Every structure is written in structure tokens, then in C-alpha cells.
Amino acid sequence: MVKSNMDVVLDCAEPQQLERFWRTALGYRSLVSLEDIVVLVSDNEARPPFILQRVPEAKDGKNRAHIDIVKDDVDAEVVRLEALGARRLHEGLRSMGPVRWVAMVDPDDNEFCVSTGVDW
């Protein structure tokens, strides 16, 4: 059994409705899929589990934290994720120094970005 030093948890209304989107978007597999919680994991132990957790309240406003899906070809990844049901929040690429990104939302309007990532 593997235990990560961090889990990424996304509160949502219907975890199983977002399961396919996030499983495919991240290239993860489903470990647990219940009405109230879905646990997605990677075969790469360096990547943290991604948990979809049912909460009773509706999403209100912008997420305070979000994930970035890091890809060298941001444009191609945006097109792939749009085909899965994601939407762009703006036209074109945004940039800061060498980092480029597109802000998007999943089918439940949770924000995330597709980014070239930070080199460190």
C-alpha cells in the first residue's frame, strides 16, 4: 500500500458525475467510487491521490485553491479537456515569465488551469 504525503480534495455536489472527467483529465484510475466520495490514484507514486468529496452546499464564488494540469502543449491539452466537458474562462494564453496557462472549469464549474508549469 502506498501513502502519499498529500491528497488533493475537490468538494463537489456529485462525485461520481465528475469521476470520468477527472480520471481521464489526470490519467488516473478509480480506487474507490461511492456516492459520497471518489478516490482517484495514479500509477506514479509521486503524484498525489485526487479525491472528489460530496458536500451539501453549492459552489459559491471562485475557488481559493486549484490544481494546474501541467503540459508542454497547453493548447492541445485545452482542446482535449474541452472534448471531455471543460470550458475555457478566457481566450488565448496568459503568461508570467516563462509560464503559460489557460484557466478552465470542469463540468461542475470548479476552476483549474492547464499550465506549462514551474521549473524548480
Jmol script that loads the backbone (N, CA, C; Angstrom):
load data "model"
ATOM      1  N   MET A   1       0.843  -1.180   0.000  1.00  0.00           N
ATOM      2  CA  MET A   1       0.000   0.000   0.000  1.00  0.00           C
ATOM      3  C   MET A   1       0.885   1.238   0.000  1.00  0.00           C
ATOM      4  N   VAL A   2       0.517   2.208  -0.800  1.00  0.00           N
ATOM      5  CA  VAL A   2       1.258   3.461  -0.902  1.00  0.00           C
ATOM      6  C   VAL A   2       0.490   4.551  -0.165  1.00  0.00           C
ATOM      7  N   LYS A   3       1.197   5.421   0.550  1.00  0.00           N
ATOM      8  CA  LYS A   3       0.566   6.548   1.220  1.00  0.00           C
ATOM      9  C   LYS A   3       1.304   7.808   0.808  1.00  0.00           C
ATOM     10  N   SER A   4       0.568   8.732   0.200  1.00  0.00           N
ATOM     11  CA  SER A   4       1.144   9.992  -0.253  1.00  0.00           C
ATOM     12  C   SER A   4       1.283  10.950   0.924  1.00  0.00           C
ATOM     13  N   ASN A   5       2.180  11.941   0.801  1.00  0.00           N
ATOM     14  CA  ASN A   5       2.289  12.947   1.851  1.00  0.00           C
ATOM     15  C   ASN A   5       1.293  14.081   1.632  1.00  0.00           C
ATOM     16  N   MET A   6       0.466  13.966   0.590  1.00  0.00           N
ATOM     17  CA  MET A   6      -0.550  14.976   0.318  1.00  0.00           C
ATOM     18  C   MET A   6      -1.658  14.353  -0.529  1.00  0.00           C
ATOM     19  N   ASP A   7      -2.904  14.690  -0.228  1.00  0.00           N
ATOM     20  CA  ASP A   7      -4.054  14.360  -1.060  1.00  0.00           C
ATOM     21  C   ASP A   7      -4.620  15.671  -1.575  1.00  0.00           C
ATOM     22  N   VAL A   8      -5.117  15.666  -2.789  1.00  0.00           N
ATOM     23  CA  VAL A   8      -5.825  16.825  -3.328  1.00  0.00           C
ATOM     24  C   VAL A   8      -7.309  16.490  -3.271  1.00  0.00           C
ATOM     25  N   VAL A   9      -8.099  17.338  -2.603  1.00  0.00           N
ATOM     26  CA  VAL A   9      -9.518  17.072  -2.393  1.00  0.00           C
ATOM     27  C   VAL A   9     -10.338  18.172  -3.053  1.00  0.00           C
ATOM     28  N   LEU A  10     -11.323  17.774  -3.846  1.00  0.00           N
ATOM     29  CA  LEU A  10     -12.214  18.716  -4.501  1.00  0.00           C
ATOM     30  C   LEU A  10     -13.623  18.498  -3.968  1.00  0.00           C
ATOM     31  N   ASP A  11     -14.187  19.510  -3.312  1.00  0.00           N
ATOM     32  CA  ASP A  11     -15.574  19.439  -2.866  1.00  0.00           C
ATOM     33  C   ASP A  11     -16.477  19.599  -4.078  1.00  0.00           C
ATOM     34  N   CYS A  12     -17.545  18.815  -4.116  1.00  0.00           N
ATOM     35  CA  CYS A  12     -18.466  18.882  -5.252  1.00  0.00           C
ATOM     36  C   CYS A  12     -19.826  18.315  -4.854  1.00  0.00           C
ATOM     37  N   ALA A  13     -20.802  18.523  -5.707  1.00  0.00           N
ATOM     38  CA  ALA A  13     -22.161  18.063  -5.430  1.00  0.00           C
ATOM     39  C   ALA A  13     -22.343  16.582  -5.759  1.00  0.00           C
ATOM     40  N   GLU A  14     -21.758  16.129  -6.853  1.00  0.00           N
ATOM     41  CA  GLU A  14     -21.952  14.753  -7.331  1.00  0.00           C
ATOM     42  C   GLU A  14     -20.611  14.134  -7.732  1.00  0.00           C
ATOM     43  N   PRO A  15     -19.880  13.543  -6.794  1.00  0.00           N
ATOM     44  CA  PRO A  15     -18.559  12.989  -7.113  1.00  0.00           C
ATOM     45  C   PRO A  15     -18.544  12.020  -8.289  1.00  0.00           C
ATOM     46  N   GLN A  16     -19.511  11.139  -8.362  1.00  0.00           N
ATOM     47  CA  GLN A  16     -19.500  10.144  -9.436  1.00  0.00           C
ATOM     48  C   GLN A  16     -19.760  10.771 -10.808  1.00  0.00           C
ATOM     49  N   GLN A  17     -20.426  11.919 -10.856  1.00  0.00           N
ATOM     50  CA  GLN A  17     -20.625  12.587 -12.139  1.00  0.00           C
ATOM     51  C   GLN A  17     -19.336  13.226 -12.641  1.00  0.00           C
ATOM     52  N   LEU A  18     -18.430  13.604 -11.743  1.00  0.00           N
ATOM     53  CA  LEU A  18     -17.147  14.193 -12.139  1.00  0.00           C
ATOM     54  C   LEU A  18     -16.036  13.153 -12.276  1.00  0.00           C
ATOM     55  N   GLU A  19     -16.310  11.934 -11.860  1.00  0.00           N
ATOM     56  CA  GLU A  19     -15.284  10.892 -11.842  1.00  0.00           C
ATOM     57  C   GLU A  19     -14.637  10.675 -13.208  1.00  0.00           C
ATOM     58  N   ARG A  20     -15.417  10.474 -14.238  1.00  0.00           N
ATOM     59  CA  ARG A  20     -14.877  10.208 -15.578  1.00  0.00           C
ATOM     60  C   ARG A  20     -14.037  11.379 -16.071  1.00  0.00           C
ATOM     61  N   PHE A  21     -14.563  12.618 -15.866  1.00  0.00           N
ATOM     62  CA  PHE A  21     -13.819  13.787 -16.334  1.00  0.00           C
ATOM     63  C   PHE A  21     -12.436  13.832 -15.693  1.00  0.00           C
ATOM     64  N   TRP A  22     -12.360  13.799 -14.360  1.00  0.00           N
ATOM     65  CA  TRP A  22     -11.076  13.943 -13.684  1.00  0.00           C
ATOM     66  C   TRP A  22     -10.185  12.728 -13.865  1.00  0.00           C
ATOM     67  N   ARG A  23     -10.761  11.528 -13.919  1.00  0.00           N
ATOM     68  CA  ARG A  23      -9.958  10.320 -14.155  1.00  0.00           C
ATOM     69  C   ARG A  23      -9.248  10.429 -15.502  1.00  0.00           C
ATOM     70  N   THR A  24      -9.988  10.831 -16.533  1.00  0.00           N
ATOM     71  CA  THR A  24      -9.421  10.953 -17.872  1.00  0.00           C
ATOM     72  C   THR A  24      -8.506  12.163 -17.975  1.00  0.00           C
ATOM     73  N   ALA A  25      -8.907  13.285 -17.384  1.00  0.00           N
ATOM     74  CA  ALA A  25      -8.090  14.501 -17.452  1.00  0.00           C
ATOM     75  C   ALA A  25      -6.717  14.285 -16.842  1.00  0.00           C
ATOM     76  N   LEU A  26      -6.660  13.578 -15.708  1.00  0.00           N
ATOM     77  CA  LEU A  26      -5.403  13.381 -14.997  1.00  0.00           C
ATOM     78  C   LEU A  26      -4.662  12.115 -15.393  1.00  0.00           C
ATOM     79  N   GLY A  27      -5.329  11.204 -16.102  1.00  0.00           N
ATOM     80  CA  GLY A  27      -4.713   9.928 -16.427  1.00  0.00           C
ATOM     81  C   GLY A  27      -4.606   9.034 -15.206  1.00  0.00           C
ATOM     82  N   TYR A  28      -5.557   9.183 -14.275  1.00  0.00           N
ATOM     83  CA  TYR A  28      -5.602   8.399 -13.051  1.00  0.00           C
ATOM     84  C   TYR A  28      -6.546   7.208 -13.235  1.00  0.00           C
ATOM     85  N   ARG A  29      -6.622   6.380 -12.207  1.00  0.00           N
ATOM     86  CA  ARG A  29      -7.593   5.274 -12.177  1.00  0.00           C
ATOM     87  C   ARG A  29      -8.431   5.412 -10.909  1.00  0.00           C
ATOM     88  N   SER A  30      -9.617   4.827 -10.944  1.00  0.00           N
ATOM     89  CA  SER A  30     -10.515   4.882  -9.787  1.00  0.00           C
ATOM     90  C   SER A  30     -10.105   3.818  -8.785  1.00  0.00           C
ATOM     91  N   LEU A  31      -9.883   4.234  -7.544  1.00  0.00           N
ATOM     92  CA  LEU A  31      -9.588   3.304  -6.461  1.00  0.00           C
ATOM     93  C   LEU A  31     -10.853   3.023  -5.666  1.00  0.00           C
ATOM     94  N   VAL A  32     -11.627   4.073  -5.395  1.00  0.00           N
ATOM     95  CA  VAL A  32     -12.903   3.975  -4.679  1.00  0.00           C
ATOM     96  C   VAL A  32     -13.896   4.846  -5.422  1.00  0.00           C
ATOM     97  N   SER A  33     -15.115   4.329  -5.612  1.00  0.00           N
ATOM     98  CA  SER A  33     -16.161   5.108  -6.272  1.00  0.00           C
ATOM     99  C   SER A  33     -17.482   4.856  -5.561  1.00  0.00           C
ATOM    100  N   LEU A  34     -17.798   5.760  -4.622  1.00  0.00           N
ATOM    101  CA  LEU A  34     -19.026   5.673  -3.854  1.00  0.00           C
ATOM    102  C   LEU A  34     -19.837   6.938  -4.082  1.00  0.00           C
ATOM    103  N   GLU A  35     -21.065   6.939  -3.647  1.00  0.00           N
ATOM    104  CA  GLU A  35     -21.934   8.094  -3.841  1.00  0.00           C
ATOM    105  C   GLU A  35     -21.352   9.370  -3.231  1.00  0.00           C
ATOM    106  N   ASP A  36     -20.717   9.259  -2.076  1.00  0.00           N
ATOM    107  CA  ASP A  36     -20.220  10.439  -1.363  1.00  0.00           C
ATOM    108  C   ASP A  36     -18.742  10.738  -1.580  1.00  0.00           C
ATOM    109  N   ILE A  37     -18.007   9.793  -2.137  1.00  0.00           N
ATOM    110  CA  ILE A  37     -16.569  10.020  -2.319  1.00  0.00           C
ATOM    111  C   ILE A  37     -16.025   9.154  -3.449  1.00  0.00           C
ATOM    112  N   VAL A  38     -15.153   9.761  -4.231  1.00  0.00           N
ATOM    113  CA  VAL A  38     -14.428   9.048  -5.279  1.00  0.00           C
ATOM    114  C   VAL A  38     -12.950   9.313  -5.034  1.00  0.00           C
ATOM    115  N   VAL A  39     -12.151   8.254  -5.017  1.00  0.00           N
ATOM    116  CA  VAL A  39     -10.709   8.391  -4.832  1.00  0.00           C
ATOM    117  C   VAL A  39     -10.033   7.944  -6.118  1.00  0.00           C
ATOM    118  N   LEU A  40      -9.325   8.879  -6.730  1.00  0.00           N
ATOM    119  CA  LEU A  40      -8.579   8.604  -7.953  1.00  0.00           C
ATOM    120  C   LEU A  40      -7.096   8.578  -7.620  1.00  0.00           C
ATOM    121  N   VAL A  41      -6.379   7.615  -8.186  1.00  0.00           N
ATOM    122  CA  VAL A  41      -4.945   7.491  -7.910  1.00  0.00           C
ATOM    123  C   VAL A  41      -4.182   7.295  -9.214  1.00  0.00           C
ATOM    124  N   SER A  42      -2.911   7.632  -9.141  1.00  0.00           N
ATOM    125  CA  SER A  42      -2.012   7.462 -10.275  1.00  0.00           C
ATOM    126  C   SER A  42      -1.162   6.224 -10.060  1.00  0.00           C
ATOM    127  N   ASP A  43      -0.694   5.643 -11.139  1.00  0.00           N
ATOM    128  CA  ASP A  43       0.267   4.547 -11.020  1.00  0.00           C
ATOM    129  C   ASP A  43       1.658   5.086 -10.690  1.00  0.00           C
ATOM    130  N   ASN A  44       1.832   6.406 -10.814  1.00  0.00           N
ATOM    131  CA  ASN A  44       3.072   7.072 -10.458  1.00  0.00           C
ATOM    132  C   ASN A  44       2.957   7.512  -8.996  1.00  0.00           C
ATOM    133  N   GLU A  45       3.709   6.893  -8.106  1.00  0.00           N
ATOM    134  CA  GLU A  45       3.589   7.157  -6.673  1.00  0.00           C
ATOM    135  C   GLU A  45       3.948   8.590  -6.288  1.00  0.00           C
ATOM    136  N   ALA A  46       4.612   9.322  -7.167  1.00  0.00           N
ATOM    137  CA  ALA A  46       4.967  10.713  -6.864  1.00  0.00           C
ATOM    138  C   ALA A  46       3.772  11.651  -7.012  1.00  0.00           C
ATOM    139  N   ARG A  47       2.716  11.198  -7.672  1.00  0.00           N
ATOM    140  CA  ARG A  47       1.537  12.031  -7.878  1.00  0.00           C
ATOM    141  C   ARG A  47       0.522  11.756  -6.769  1.00  0.00           C
ATOM    142  N   PRO A  48      -0.024  12.798  -6.138  1.00  0.00           N
ATOM    143  CA  PRO A  48      -0.936  12.587  -5.008  1.00  0.00           C
ATOM    144  C   PRO A  48      -2.308  12.075  -5.458  1.00  0.00           C
ATOM    145  N   PRO A  49      -3.010  11.383  -4.578  1.00  0.00           N
ATOM    146  CA  PRO A  49      -4.393  10.999  -4.870  1.00  0.00           C
ATOM    147  C   PRO A  49      -5.252  12.244  -5.088  1.00  0.00           C
ATOM    148  N   PHE A  50      -6.274  12.091  -5.901  1.00  0.00           N
ATOM    149  CA  PHE A  50      -7.230  13.167  -6.174  1.00  0.00           C
ATOM    150  C   PHE A  50      -8.587  12.661  -5.709  1.00  0.00           C
ATOM    151  N   ILE A  51      -9.176  13.352  -4.732  1.00  0.00           N
ATOM    152  CA  ILE A  51     -10.401  12.894  -4.090  1.00  0.00           C
ATOM    153  C   ILE A  51     -11.538  13.850  -4.407  1.00  0.00           C
ATOM    154  N   LEU A  52     -12.638  13.293  -4.880  1.00  0.00           N
ATOM    155  CA  LEU A  52     -13.870  14.049  -5.117  1.00  0.00           C
ATOM    156  C   LEU A  52     -14.788  13.756  -3.945  1.00  0.00           C
ATOM    157  N   GLN A  53     -15.148  14.792  -3.201  1.00  0.00           N
ATOM    158  CA  GLN A  53     -15.890  14.635  -1.955  1.00  0.00           C
ATOM    159  C   GLN A  53     -17.224  15.383  -2.017  1.00  0.00           C
ATOM    160  N   ARG A  54     -18.300  14.667  -1.728  1.00  0.00           N
ATOM    161  CA  ARG A  54     -19.628  15.295  -1.727  1.00  0.00           C
ATOM    162  C   ARG A  54     -19.749  16.258  -0.548  1.00  0.00           C
ATOM    163  N   VAL A  55     -20.265  17.456  -0.859  1.00  0.00           N
ATOM    164  CA  VAL A  55     -20.584  18.435   0.179  1.00  0.00           C
ATOM    165  C   VAL A  55     -22.005  18.933  -0.074  1.00  0.00           C
ATOM    166  N   PRO A  56     -22.721  19.332   0.969  1.00  0.00           N
ATOM    167  CA  PRO A  56     -24.120  19.729   0.787  1.00  0.00           C
ATOM    168  C   PRO A  56     -24.296  21.121   0.178  1.00  0.00           C
ATOM    169  N   GLU A  57     -23.345  22.008   0.403  1.00  0.00           N
ATOM    170  CA  GLU A  57     -23.513  23.375  -0.084  1.00  0.00           C
ATOM    171  C   GLU A  57     -23.071  23.497  -1.540  1.00  0.00           C
ATOM    172  N   ALA A  58     -23.715  24.409  -2.244  1.00  0.00           N
ATOM    173  CA  ALA A  58     -23.371  24.674  -3.642  1.00  0.00           C
ATOM    174  C   ALA A  58     -22.091  25.498  -3.696  1.00  0.00           C
ATOM    175  N   LYS A  59     -21.387  25.388  -4.797  1.00  0.00           N
ATOM    176  CA  LYS A  59     -20.201  26.207  -5.011  1.00  0.00           C
ATOM    177  C   LYS A  59     -20.636  27.661  -5.111  1.00  0.00           C
ATOM    178  N   ASP A  60     -19.911  28.529  -4.433  1.00  0.00           N
ATOM    179  CA  ASP A  60     -20.256  29.949  -4.424  1.00  0.00           C
ATOM    180  C   ASP A  60     -18.978  30.759  -4.583  1.00  0.00           C
ATOM    181  N   GLY A  61     -18.779  31.360  -5.739  1.00  0.00           N
ATOM    182  CA  GLY A  61     -17.585  32.169  -5.970  1.00  0.00           C
ATOM    183  C   GLY A  61     -16.415  31.355  -6.482  1.00  0.00           C
ATOM    184  N   LYS A  62     -15.292  32.023  -6.576  1.00  0.00           N
ATOM    185  CA  LYS A  62     -14.074  31.426  -7.110  1.00  0.00           C
ATOM    186  C   LYS A  62     -13.413  30.519  -6.075  1.00  0.00           C
ATOM    187  N   ASN A  63     -12.836  29.416  -6.562  1.00  0.00           N
ATOM    188  CA  ASN A  63     -12.058  28.543  -5.687  1.00  0.00           C
ATOM    189  C   ASN A  63     -10.875  29.318  -5.120  1.00  0.00           C
ATOM    190  N   ARG A  64     -10.553  29.097  -3.862  1.00  0.00           N
ATOM    191  CA  ARG A  64      -9.369  29.719  -3.263  1.00  0.00           C
ATOM    192  C   ARG A  64      -8.104  28.959  -3.647  1.00  0.00           C
ATOM    193  N   ALA A  65      -8.231  27.696  -3.913  1.00  0.00           N
ATOM    194  CA  ALA A  65      -7.103  26.877  -4.371  1.00  0.00           C
ATOM    195  C   ALA A  65      -7.572  26.110  -5.597  1.00  0.00           C
ATOM    196  N   HIS A  66      -6.645  25.779  -6.466  1.00  0.00           N
ATOM    197  CA  HIS A  66      -6.998  24.991  -7.636  1.00  0.00           C
ATOM    198  C   HIS A  66      -5.782  24.173  -8.060  1.00  0.00           C
ATOM    199  N   ILE A  67      -6.008  23.230  -8.940  1.00  0.00           N
ATOM    200  CA  ILE A  67      -4.891  22.455  -9.461  1.00  0.00           C
ATOM    201  C   ILE A  67      -4.512  22.990 -10.833  1.00  0.00           C
ATOM    202  N   ASP A  68      -3.263  22.769 -11.208  1.00  0.00           N
ATOM    203  CA  ASP A  68      -2.788  23.019 -12.556  1.00  0.00           C
ATOM    204  C   ASP A  68      -2.445  21.666 -13.166  1.00  0.00           C
ATOM    205  N   ILE A  69      -2.973  21.407 -14.343  1.00  0.00           N
ATOM    206  CA  ILE A  69      -2.560  20.246 -15.121  1.00  0.00           C
ATOM    207  C   ILE A  69      -1.391  20.727 -15.970  1.00  0.00           C
ATOM    208  N   VAL A  70      -0.221  20.171 -15.747  1.00  0.00           N
ATOM    209  CA  VAL A  70       0.995  20.653 -16.392  1.00  0.00           C
ATOM    210  C   VAL A  70       1.269  19.853 -17.665  1.00  0.00           C
ATOM    211  N   LYS A  71       1.339  20.593 -18.771  1.00  0.00           N
ATOM    212  CA  LYS A  71       1.624  20.017 -20.088  1.00  0.00           C
ATOM    213  C   LYS A  71       2.479  20.985 -20.876  1.00  0.00           C
ATOM    214  N   ASP A  72       3.396  20.467 -21.676  1.00  0.00           N
ATOM    215  CA  ASP A  72       4.192  21.340 -22.538  1.00  0.00           C
ATOM    216  C   ASP A  72       3.325  21.997 -23.604  1.00  0.00           C
ATOM    217  N   ASP A  73       2.380  21.228 -24.162  1.00  0.00           N
ATOM    218  CA  ASP A  73       1.496  21.749 -25.217  1.00  0.00           C
ATOM    219  C   ASP A  73       0.148  22.118 -24.597  1.00  0.00           C
ATOM    220  N   VAL A  74       0.075  23.322 -24.072  1.00  0.00           N
ATOM    221  CA  VAL A  74      -1.130  23.792 -23.390  1.00  0.00           C
ATOM    222  C   VAL A  74      -2.325  23.784 -24.328  1.00  0.00           C
ATOM    223  N   ASP A  75      -2.152  24.268 -25.550  1.00  0.00           N
ATOM    224  CA  ASP A  75      -3.270  24.357 -26.491  1.00  0.00           C
ATOM    225  C   ASP A  75      -3.894  22.985 -26.775  1.00  0.00           C
ATOM    226  N   ALA A  76      -3.070  21.984 -27.014  1.00  0.00           N
ATOM    227  CA  ALA A  76      -3.580  20.636 -27.297  1.00  0.00           C
ATOM    228  C   ALA A  76      -4.319  20.071 -26.088  1.00  0.00           C
ATOM    229  N   GLU A  77      -3.799  20.314 -24.888  1.00  0.00           N
ATOM    230  CA  GLU A  77      -4.456  19.803 -23.677  1.00  0.00           C
ATOM    231  C   GLU A  77      -5.791  20.494 -23.454  1.00  0.00           C
ATOM    232  N   VAL A  78      -5.865  21.794 -23.730  1.00  0.00           N
ATOM    233  CA  VAL A  78      -7.130  22.525 -23.599  1.00  0.00           C
ATOM    234  C   VAL A  78      -8.172  21.923 -24.532  1.00  0.00           C
ATOM    235  N   VAL A  79      -7.798  21.643 -25.749  1.00  0.00           N
ATOM    236  CA  VAL A  79      -8.731  21.042 -26.718  1.00  0.00           C
ATOM    237  C   VAL A  79      -9.198  19.676 -26.209  1.00  0.00           C
ATOM    238  N   ARG A  80      -8.276  18.858 -25.690  1.00  0.00           N
ATOM    239  CA  ARG A  80      -8.632  17.529 -25.167  1.00  0.00           C
ATOM    240  C   ARG A  80      -9.609  17.649 -24.005  1.00  0.00           C
ATOM    241  N   LEU A  81      -9.364  18.586 -23.095  1.00  0.00           N
ATOM    242  CA  LEU A  81     -10.228  18.733 -21.926  1.00  0.00           C
ATOM    243  C   LEU A  81     -11.585  19.338 -22.293  1.00  0.00           C
ATOM    244  N   GLU A  82     -11.623  20.215 -23.280  1.00  0.00           N
ATOM    245  CA  GLU A  82     -12.911  20.731 -23.768  1.00  0.00           C
ATOM    246  C   GLU A  82     -13.771  19.591 -24.309  1.00  0.00           C
ATOM    247  N   ALA A  83     -13.148  18.634 -24.974  1.00  0.00           N
ATOM    248  CA  ALA A  83     -13.885  17.476 -25.501  1.00  0.00           C
ATOM    249  C   ALA A  83     -14.462  16.624 -24.376  1.00  0.00           C
ATOM    250  N   LEU A  84     -13.863  16.703 -23.177  1.00  0.00           N
ATOM    251  CA  LEU A  84     -14.368  15.955 -22.015  1.00  0.00           C
ATOM    252  C   LEU A  84     -15.435  16.732 -21.246  1.00  0.00           C
ATOM    253  N   GLY A  85     -15.643  18.003 -21.602  1.00  0.00           N
ATOM    254  CA  GLY A  85     -16.683  18.786 -20.937  1.00  0.00           C
ATOM    255  C   GLY A  85     -16.187  20.011 -20.203  1.00  0.00           C
ATOM    256  N   ALA A  86     -14.889  20.295 -20.220  1.00  0.00           N
ATOM    257  CA  ALA A  86     -14.357  21.503 -19.577  1.00  0.00           C
ATOM    258  C   ALA A  86     -14.645  22.727 -20.445  1.00  0.00           C
ATOM    259  N   ARG A  87     -14.596  23.913 -19.813  1.00  0.00           N
ATOM    260  CA  ARG A  87     -14.763  25.172 -20.540  1.00  0.00           C
ATOM    261  C   ARG A  87     -13.617  26.116 -20.209  1.00  0.00           C
ATOM    262  N   ARG A  88     -13.199  26.877 -21.214  1.00  0.00           N
ATOM    263  CA  ARG A  88     -12.196  27.933 -21.007  1.00  0.00           C
ATOM    264  C   ARG A  88     -12.838  29.108 -20.289  1.00  0.00           C
ATOM    265  N   LEU A  89     -12.058  29.807 -19.479  1.00  0.00           N
ATOM    266  CA  LEU A  89     -12.556  31.012 -18.822  1.00  0.00           C
ATOM    267  C   LEU A  89     -12.088  32.286 -19.515  1.00  0.00           C
ATOM    268  N   HIS A  90     -11.212  32.157 -20.500  1.00  0.00           N
ATOM    269  CA  HIS A  90     -10.721  33.324 -21.247  1.00  0.00           C
ATOM    270  C   HIS A  90     -10.151  32.850 -22.580  1.00  0.00           C
ATOM    271  N   GLU A  91     -10.007  33.773 -23.494  1.00  0.00           N
ATOM    272  CA  GLU A  91      -9.410  33.465 -24.793  1.00  0.00           C
ATOM    273  C   GLU A  91      -7.888  33.550 -24.693  1.00  0.00           C
ATOM    274  N   GLY A  92      -7.206  32.803 -25.514  1.00  0.00           N
ATOM    275  CA  GLY A  92      -5.758  32.882 -25.610  1.00  0.00           C
ATOM    276  C   GLY A  92      -5.038  32.334 -24.401  1.00  0.00           C
ATOM    277  N   LEU A  93      -3.713  32.441 -24.455  1.00  0.00           N
ATOM    278  CA  LEU A  93      -2.848  32.008 -23.364  1.00  0.00           C
ATOM    279  C   LEU A  93      -2.480  33.204 -22.505  1.00  0.00           C
ATOM    280  N   ARG A  94      -2.403  32.995 -21.210  1.00  0.00           N
ATOM    281  CA  ARG A  94      -1.878  34.014 -20.310  1.00  0.00           C
ATOM    282  C   ARG A  94      -0.450  33.606 -19.969  1.00  0.00           C
ATOM    283  N   SER A  95       0.359  34.563 -19.567  1.00  0.00           N
ATOM    284  CA  SER A  95       1.741  34.212 -19.245  1.00  0.00           C
ATOM    285  C   SER A  95       2.295  35.115 -18.156  1.00  0.00           C
ATOM    286  N   MET A  96       3.277  34.557 -17.456  1.00  0.00           N
ATOM    287  CA  MET A  96       4.052  35.297 -16.469  1.00  0.00           C
ATOM    288  C   MET A  96       5.460  34.721 -16.562  1.00  0.00           C
ATOM    289  N   GLY A  97       6.389  35.508 -17.068  1.00  0.00           N
ATOM    290  CA  GLY A  97       7.720  34.977 -17.321  1.00  0.00           C
ATOM    291  C   GLY A  97       7.611  33.831 -18.312  1.00  0.00           C
ATOM    292  N   PRO A  98       8.272  32.707 -18.026  1.00  0.00           N
ATOM    293  CA  PRO A  98       8.227  31.581 -18.961  1.00  0.00           C
ATOM    294  C   PRO A  98       6.977  30.692 -18.831  1.00  0.00           C
ATOM    295  N   VAL A  99       6.154  30.930 -17.820  1.00  0.00           N
ATOM    296  CA  VAL A  99       4.984  30.079 -17.578  1.00  0.00           C
ATOM    297  C   VAL A  99       3.795  30.584 -18.399  1.00  0.00           C
ATOM    298  N   ARG A 100       3.134  29.660 -19.099  1.00  0.00           N
ATOM    299  CA  ARG A 100       1.934  29.983 -19.867  1.00  0.00           C
ATOM    300  C   ARG A 100       0.787  29.122 -19.349  1.00  0.00           C
ATOM    301  N   TRP A 101      -0.447  29.672 -19.366  1.00  0.00           N
ATOM    302  CA  TRP A 101      -1.583  28.902 -18.866  1.00  0.00           C
ATOM    303  C   TRP A 101      -2.896  29.368 -19.475  1.00  0.00           C
ATOM    304  N   VAL A 102      -3.907  28.472 -19.317  1.00  0.00           N
ATOM    305  CA  VAL A 102      -5.301  28.767 -19.643  1.00  0.00           C
ATOM    306  C   VAL A 102      -6.119  28.365 -18.425  1.00  0.00           C
ATOM    307  N   ALA A 103      -6.951  29.263 -17.927  1.00  0.00           N
ATOM    308  CA  ALA A 103      -7.861  28.958 -16.818  1.00  0.00           C
ATOM    309  C   ALA A 103      -9.113  28.303 -17.391  1.00  0.00           C
ATOM    310  N   MET A 104      -9.576  27.254 -16.734  1.00  0.00           N
ATOM    311  CA  MET A 104     -10.729  26.481 -17.207  1.00  0.00           C
ATOM    312  C   MET A 104     -11.619  26.105 -16.019  1.00  0.00           C
ATOM    313  N   VAL A 105     -12.781  25.545 -16.309  1.00  0.00           N
ATOM    314  CA  VAL A 105     -13.642  24.950 -15.292  1.00  0.00           C
ATOM    315  C   VAL A 105     -14.043  23.556 -15.738  1.00  0.00           C
ATOM    316  N   ASP A 106     -14.214  22.658 -14.770  1.00  0.00           N
ATOM    317  CA  ASP A 106     -14.685  21.311 -15.064  1.00  0.00           C
ATOM    318  C   ASP A 106     -16.201  21.350 -15.261  1.00  0.00           C
ATOM    319  N   PRO A 107     -16.845  20.209 -15.531  1.00  0.00           N
ATOM    320  CA  PRO A 107     -18.295  20.227 -15.751  1.00  0.00           C
ATOM    321  C   PRO A 107     -19.124  20.710 -14.565  1.00  0.00           C
ATOM    322  N   ASP A 108     -18.535  20.800 -13.369  1.00  0.00           N
ATOM    323  CA  ASP A 108     -19.231  21.288 -12.181  1.00  0.00           C
ATOM    324  C   ASP A 108     -18.801  22.711 -11.817  1.00  0.00           C
ATOM    325  N   ASP A 109     -18.128  23.385 -12.749  1.00  0.00           N
ATOM    326  CA  ASP A 109     -17.636  24.765 -12.605  1.00  0.00           C
ATOM    327  C   ASP A 109     -16.531  24.946 -11.569  1.00  0.00           C
ATOM    328  N   ASN A 110     -15.753  23.906 -11.282  1.00  0.00           N
ATOM    329  CA  ASN A 110     -14.578  24.023 -10.422  1.00  0.00           C
ATOM    330  C   ASN A 110     -13.399  24.484 -11.266  1.00  0.00           C
ATOM    331  N   GLU A 111     -12.726  25.549 -10.831  1.00  0.00           N
ATOM    332  CA  GLU A 111     -11.620  26.106 -11.593  1.00  0.00           C
ATOM    333  C   GLU A 111     -10.372  25.241 -11.530  1.00  0.00           C
ATOM    334  N   PHE A 112      -9.652  25.215 -12.644  1.00  0.00           N
ATOM    335  CA  PHE A 112      -8.324  24.618 -12.728  1.00  0.00           C
ATOM    336  C   PHE A 112      -7.618  25.285 -13.897  1.00  0.00           C
ATOM    337  N   CYS A 113      -6.338  25.069 -14.010  1.00  0.00           N
ATOM    338  CA  CYS A 113      -5.587  25.637 -15.124  1.00  0.00           C
ATOM    339  C   CYS A 113      -4.843  24.532 -15.861  1.00  0.00           C
ATOM    340  N   VAL A 114      -4.591  24.764 -17.130  1.00  0.00           N
ATOM    341  CA  VAL A 114      -3.649  23.984 -17.897  1.00  0.00           C
ATOM    342  C   VAL A 114      -2.442  24.897 -18.041  1.00  0.00           C
ATOM    343  N   SER A 115      -1.283  24.420 -17.604  1.00  0.00           N
ATOM    344  CA  SER A 115      -0.108  25.281 -17.474  1.00  0.00           C
ATOM    345  C   SER A 115       1.150  24.556 -17.948  1.00  0.00           C
ATOM    346  N   THR A 116       2.129  25.346 -18.366  1.00  0.00           N
ATOM    347  CA  THR A 116       3.434  24.767 -18.694  1.00  0.00           C
ATOM    348  C   THR A 116       4.213  24.415 -17.436  1.00  0.00           C
ATOM    349  N   GLY A 117       3.742  24.874 -16.288  1.00  0.00           N
ATOM    350  CA  GLY A 117       4.360  24.514 -15.012  1.00  0.00           C
ATOM    351  C   GLY A 117       5.546  25.369 -14.651  1.00  0.00           C
ATOM    352  N   VAL A 118       5.994  25.189 -13.443  1.00  0.00           N
ATOM    353  CA  VAL A 118       7.106  25.946 -12.876  1.00  0.00           C
ATOM    354  C   VAL A 118       8.329  25.039 -12.822  1.00  0.00           C
ATOM    355  N   ASP A 119       9.434  25.506 -13.379  1.00  0.00           N
ATOM    356  CA  ASP A 119      10.691  24.750 -13.276  1.00  0.00           C
ATOM    357  C   ASP A 119      11.342  25.063 -11.950  1.00  0.00           C
ATOM    358  N   TRP A 120      11.783  24.032 -11.240  1.00  0.00           N
ATOM    359  CA  TRP A 120      12.471  24.238  -9.970  1.00  0.00           C
ATOM    360  C   TRP A 120      13.486  23.162  -9.724  1.00  0.00           C
TER     361      TRP A 120
END
end "model"
wireframe off; spacefill off
backbone 0.3
color backbone group
